[in-house]
Amino acid sequence: MKFQLTHTDPNSRARAGAITTAHGEIETPIFMPVGTAATVKAVHQHELKNDIGAQICLGNTYHLYLRPGLEVLREAGGIHGFNGWQGPVLTDSGGFQVYSLAHRRKIKEEGVTFQSHIDGSKHMFTPENVMDIQRVIGADIIMAFDECTPYPCDYKYAEKSLGLTHRWLQRCIDRFDTTEPVYGHQQALFPIVQGSTYPDLRKRSAETIASFQREGNAIGGLSVGEPAEEMYAMTELVTEILPTDKPRYLMGVGTPENILECISRGIDMFDCVMPTRNARHGMIYTAEGIINIRNQRWQKDFSPIDENSPAPSSRTHSKAYLRHLFINDEILGMQLATLQNLSFYLWLVKEARKRILDGSFLSWKNTMVGKIRERR
């Protein structure tokens, strides 16, 4: 994997660059649709590529390990052969899923024992076998195994957890560097900065992660309930430390406003389930604000869902029709809403890149933040 930094905005830390992987190039800043179980919910792979212009998608180690399982993935030739998506793929290590299974897991130095949410069966993730699992999945970019702390989090616990995450990282690197890719294409390993919302812990973690000099770096443990201003403060602190010649990935973030604010603080890569999850409940994101499509006001609005959307379906179908689909619980409603939300997120980062390159990013960002947070 290679990263080329193309331009930095003179009025902020916003950056434009390009990541080259075995499965294609990714222009940054970028939003990555979440395909937890080898599928982005309600969207076909050809729509991801051709209708909304997705450049990279996510998979999740925890979910793919449980279903369909490593035997199936290996025989399919990895995730690319299994789901037919031929672009770059990034896999989360499962650390966040372990965090979310607080009542079903036990954390020890060796790793984490947990019960499957599917059938209650017992399993163990260690830094070593998580590397092995992600080798079998075959993603282009894989994540180190870490512990994601909750918010709020006691300082002593956060510090203890941070030490564990750093020790696990060394074990991940040792395993990764002594094994080979399963399918012939190279993979990149990203460490993850932790430290909750404590500046000294975040600083310590960022310095530790930077010292390993991997191909890219991630920031985890944010967007877990803390106020947005704390997220921005931690992001700004960390990006001051992480190397400028490596891509920076802020995990699990977030709203369109969050994304723009964190681009301005030097982040290159984002993912979040919000655009797809909220789409299935009728929340539609546009450049003019957020629409609750179930509201009565859209019943006779025959204007396009979003006349400026990259998604053809959003320019073809009306708000009235989309509302009708949701009121009648038609599956097509969720599909059209998901296409709109993902196309808007991808348009947003593409437009941010354009503005970074032409020098107008900061003023554009400040205007857009006011518009996209409005509810219509």
Buried (B, 14 or more C-beta within 10 A) or exposed (E): BEBEBEBBBEEBBBBBBBBBBBBEBBBBBBBBBBBBBBBBBBBBBEBBBEBBBBBBBBBBBBBBBBEBEBEEBBEBEBBBBBBEBEBBBBBBBBBBBBBBBEEBBEBEEEBBBBBBEEEEEEBEBBBBBBBBBBBBBBBBBBBBBBBBBBBEBEEEEBBEBBBBBBEBBBBBBEBBEEEEEBBEBEBBBBBBBBBBBBEEBBBBBBEBBBEBEBBBBBBBBBBBEBEBEBBBBBBBBBBEBBBEEBBBBBBBBBBBBBBBBBBBBBBBBBBBBBBBBBBBEBBBBBBEBBBBBBBEEBEEBEEBBBEEBBBBBBBEBBBBBBBBBBEEEEEBBBBBBBBBBBBBBBBBBBBBBEBBEEEEBBEBBEEBBEEBEEEE
